[in-house]
Amino acid sequence: MKYSMYQESRKGGRPANQDRVGYSYTSESIVMVLADGMGGHARGDVAAQLLVDVVLEMFRKLARPNLQDITEFLLDSIYAAHSTINEFAAKRSMKDSPRTTCVVCVIQGGRAYWAHVGDSRMYHFGRNKLLSRSRDHSAVQHMLDEGLITEDEINTHPERNKLYNSVGGFMLPNIDLSPGAMLQEGDVLLLCSDGFWSELEPGEMLAILGGYALLGLLAQLSVYPEFCAADPGHN
């Protein structure tokens, strides 16, 4: 299966861009990673960059050309990034460790597998509908799951920025793993931060993704901060 891939990162209306994206591949495996440095903690940009660097470095070492155990890779790479971020803080005697959210996706054998921490999201779109998305580690996601608020209220709720999970910090991250999904020609995998998904409903994303070639999306999505997308079935 062939893929087209595109990534973009912009600071939007924020004073600084603390988000990082990256990918790597072999003849038989692809990894995509997005990290969103958390505001309220020092050097979120460093945390995000360290996570991307660690994940990509581990992929390059282990994918020969396949990853032998994708679940193990997803867990180990994010935990390794967590340790690297904390080591960075300890060496500089920082009072608080930098922190970041993340989503990491591996495509191998025609299937996609992903893991996430925080409210950076993974969307899997089919040709005409949203097939799945990751569930945020946030106060408003918990309220949504409990039926206390609606999907439309997430972006305006006063507790929308409260997260209970991160990479970096005293607690080990609670990493959510997907069961994996078979990919069909025309599917789109979209990794994005809250700066992106908070501005677009899934239906709007689908309309844009379905209406333009992947490399032509920039003109339509340039006002939104960051995303990384893969489209199976195209050169």
N, C-alpha and C positions, 0 to 999 in steps of 0.2 A: 504494500500500500504506500502511495506517495502522499506527501503533505506539502501544503504551503504554510508558512509561518510569518507572523508579523508582531513586532513589539514597539511600544511607544511609552514614554514617560514625560509628563509635564507637571509643573508645580501648581498650575491652576491659580487660584486666588490666594494661595498661602505664601508666607514670606520665604519659605525654603522648601525644596523638594527632598523629602526623606524616604522616598520610595525607590526601589531598585528592581529591575527585571533582568532575566538572562536565560539562555538556553544552551544546550550542548547536544551533540548527537553522534552516533556511530552509524554503520550501515544498517543496523537492525534495531536500534533503540534511540529514543529521544527523551530528554528531560527539559521541562520548562519550570521556572521558579519566579515567583513574585514575592517581594517583602515590602511591608509598609511600616517604617519606623514610627514608634508610638510617641505622640506628643505628651508632654507632661513628664517625660523622662529625658535626661541628658543624652545627646548624641544618638538619637534614633536613626539618623542617616548612617552612622557607623554600624549599628546593629543590623540594619537592613543589608548593607553591603557585605558584612561579614557572613551573614546567612547565605546570600547568593554565592559568594566565593567558596564557602565550605561545601555546599551542595554540589556545585559544578565540579569542584576538584575531586570529590569522592566519586562522582559519576564517571569522570575521565579515568580514574584508577580502576574502577570495578566493572565497567561495561566493556567486555572483550569478546565479541561486540555486544553480547546480551548481558543484562543483569541477572545473576543466578537466582536472587531472591529479592523481588521488588519491594515487598512489604518491609523486609529487613533494611533495605537501602533507604526507604522513606523515613523509617523511624531513626535509624542510626545517623543519617545525615542531619536531621533536624536536632537531635540530641547533641551531636557534635558541634553544631552551630551554637546551641545554647551554652555549652561549655566554653567555646571560643569567645563568645561575647562576655561572659562572666570573667574570663581570664584577662580580657582587655581592660575591664573595669578594675580588677584587682591590681594589675600592674601600675595603674595610674591612681590608685587610692581614691577612686570615685565613691562618693557616698551612696549613689544609687546606680545600679547597672543599667546600661542602655537596653531597650526592649523593642521588639518588633513583632508584628503578625506575619504570617506567610501562608502561601499555598504552593505546593510542589506537585507536578504531574509528570508521570512517566508513560510514554506510549511504546508498547512493545508487543509483537505478535498480533497486531490488529486490535489490541485492547488498550484502554486508558485506565490508569490507576493514579489516585491522587490522595494527598494528605494535606491538612490545613490546621493552623493555629490562629485563633482570634477571628477577626471579621474580614480578612481577605478572602475572596470567594472564587470558587470554581463553578462555571456554568457549562453544561453539556447540552448543546442545541442540536436537534435533528433538523431536517429540511424545513419543517413547518411548525415545530413546537419545541418548547423547553422540555428536555428529558429529565434533567436533575440539576440541583445546585447544592453546594455545601451549606451547612447550617452554622451560623455564626456562634461564637462563644461570647455572647453578650447578654446584657440584662434585657434588652428589648426582644431578642430572639427567644429567650426563656418565656417572656410574657406572651409572645406570639404563639409559641408552642402550647401554652396553657390556655389559650383562647381569651386572654385578657385584653389584647389589642389586635388590630387587623394589620395586614401587610402594608396597607397604605399609611398607617400611622408610624411605622418604623422610623422613617426619615425625619419626622418632626417631633418625635417624643423627646422630652427633656433629659432622659437617661440614655439616649441613643449612643453616646460615646463611652459608656461604661462597659469595659471588657473584663473578663475574669480569667483570661488565659493569654500567655505571651511567651515568646522565645527570649531568654534573658531574664535575670531576676533570681530571687531565692527559690522559687518553686519550679520543679520540672514542668515543662509544658505538657498539657494533656492533648495529645495528637489524635485527631480524628482521621481514620482511614476509610477510604471508599472500598466497596467490594469489587470494583473494577467494572468496566462497561465495554461491550463490543462496539467498535466503531463501524459506521457505514459511510459510503461515499457521500460527501456533502455535509456531514456532521461538522460542527464547529465546537472547539473547546476554548473557553474564554476564562482566563485568569485575570482578576482585577481587584483593586483595592476599594475601600469604601468611598474614596473620592470619585470613583467612576460609577459604581453601582447605585450610589445614593441619588444620582442625577437621572438615571434611566430605569424605567420599568422593563421587566424581561421581554414584554411584547415589543417595546421600542428597540431593544437590542436586537431581537430577532428580525425585525423589519429592516434595520440597517445592515446587519450581517448578511441577510438574504438578498439584499438589493444591490450589493456592490462586491466586486472582486476584492479579495482580502487586502491586497496592496493599495486599493483605492479607498480604504476605510478612513485614512487619516483626515481627509478633507471633511468627512462627516462627523468624526469623533474628536477632532483636534481641541475642542473646548473642554474635554474631560481629561483628568490627570494621567492615568496609566492603565495599560492592559497588555496582555500577551495572549495571542490567539493562534490556534492551529486548525487547519481545514484539511481533513483527510480526503484523498481522492483527486488532488490536482497537482500538477507539476509546479 
